[in-house]
Amino acid sequence: MATYDYDLFVIGGGSGGVRAGRLAGAMGKRVGLAEEYRMGGTCVIRGCVPKKLFVYASQFQEHFDAAAGYGWTVGKSTFDWPTLIANKDREIARLEGLYRKGLENSDVEIFESRAVLIDDHTIEILKTGKRVTADQILIAVGGHPSPHPSLPGNEFCISSNEAFHLDTLPKAIVIEGGGYIAVEFANIFHGLGVDTTLVYRGREILSRFDQDLRQMLHAAMAEKGIHIRCTEIITKVERQHDGRKLVHLSGGDALVADQVMLAIGRVPNTASLGLEAAGVTVDETGAIKVDGYSRTSRQNIWAVGDVTNRVQLTPVAIHEAMCFLETAFKNNPMQPDHALIATAVFSQPEIGTVGLTEQDAARQFKEIEVYRAVFRPMRNTLSGSTEKMLMKLIVDAASRKVVGAHILGPDAGEMAQLLAIPMKAGCTKDDFDRTMAVHPTAAEELVTMYKPTYRIVDGVRAG
């Protein structure tokens, strides 16, 4: 019987890799983990955590403006970018320390280095050249922003990674992309007083979201003063003598900005990882191919998180890691469930969504009922804001199950998380209807929309 240095070796110290390594160590397994940058991965270091802190920072000006309607007099306010950056960095360092401490408490041996596969049981620690062996190997190296090498002047552009470490806050920024990262950063920079332009090749932002959410958010962002240029792309970026960038658009216009940010997607970190030597196959995008249990083409090598390009969300990577542990070490094969995942877009206004869009549900079911309410939330009544809120439920008429829920407005993400629980449990619209409302709240609309706004039968809208 072969003997190995480790029962499990994890390549990647993000949320999925750390969770797997820590819990395997707590089970008494011999675990090694290699991370070349900082513990915490995309989410903690350069993703959802610092981004959410930026979102909070960007919301205060609207709060100050709204206060007058409630009797508050707010004096002159100023914003200091270096203070935000320093405080953000301090919080990220604290969280990184917690990740590291959790591994150490589980006796996981940490290698602060890039690691590559030599074969299906051997890993080389590049910093020292040391080679170690492992019975099971988990790849959890995540992804990175998509480059744009064909764009003339791409070297003058930044990605979301660099946006968290800018020395100064730009006066004007052009962001290319229409996904949630581009949309969130457009709202962040605008909220901090930056002249913001969003350029997107598609006809409407947030392509995989419900059409109502997309259109209403677009309108709200435009009303705030964010410039949105759909059906256009950046064709060239030139650096001017003063350091600013001249951004040429496919429509013929040229914009001047201090920063140009590319948010055109993300790609898996599989380059130069030794996958071919280990016999691990990837798809055309470079993502590692896995089966329903996160096992790769090699029986003892597994992959979770963004590197597999299934659902690129931190809680999904953690869930996949937990299922991996059950399958590999507890003799309890478990497939991650990727259905009905609650998702938030921390735009302003915020989006929260669970399940199918209206368009997808209409294709999947013979008849659906759509319950829709658009209203001004109570918090906006005295503030003078005209911003509207959307609540929308999609119901399969045959089973009465709620198969989609979509919210645009304050705390939409929080509501989506709570909605995911009854929807995961298979609750019907009748279950929603017999649930008492909490009044006065915006969320009460979710249990007081008794009659469908309209139906869709065989793909055709009916009254």
ABEGO torsion letter per residue (X at the ends): XBBBABABBBBEABAAAAAAAAAAAAAGBBBBBBBABBBGEAAAAABAAAAAAAAAAAAAAAAAAAAAAAGBBBBBBBBBAAAAAAAAAAAAAAAAAAAAAAAAAAGBBBBBBBBBBABAABBBBAAAGBBBBBABBBBBAEBBBBBBAABBGAAABBBAAAAAABABBBABBBBBEABAAAAAAAAAAAAAGBBBBBBBABABBGAABBAAAAAAAAAAAAAAGBBBBBGBBBABBBBBAAGBBBBBBAAGBBBBBABBBBBAEBBBBABGAGAAAAGBBBBAAGBBBBBAAGBBABAABBBBEAAAGBBBBAAAAAAAAAAAAAAAAAGBBBBBBABGBBBBBBBOBBBBBBEBBAAAAAAABABBBBBBBBBBBAAAAAAGBABBBBBBBBBBAAAGBBABBBBBEBGAAAAAAAAAAAAAAGBBAAAAAABBBBOBBAAAAAAABABBABBBBGGBBBX
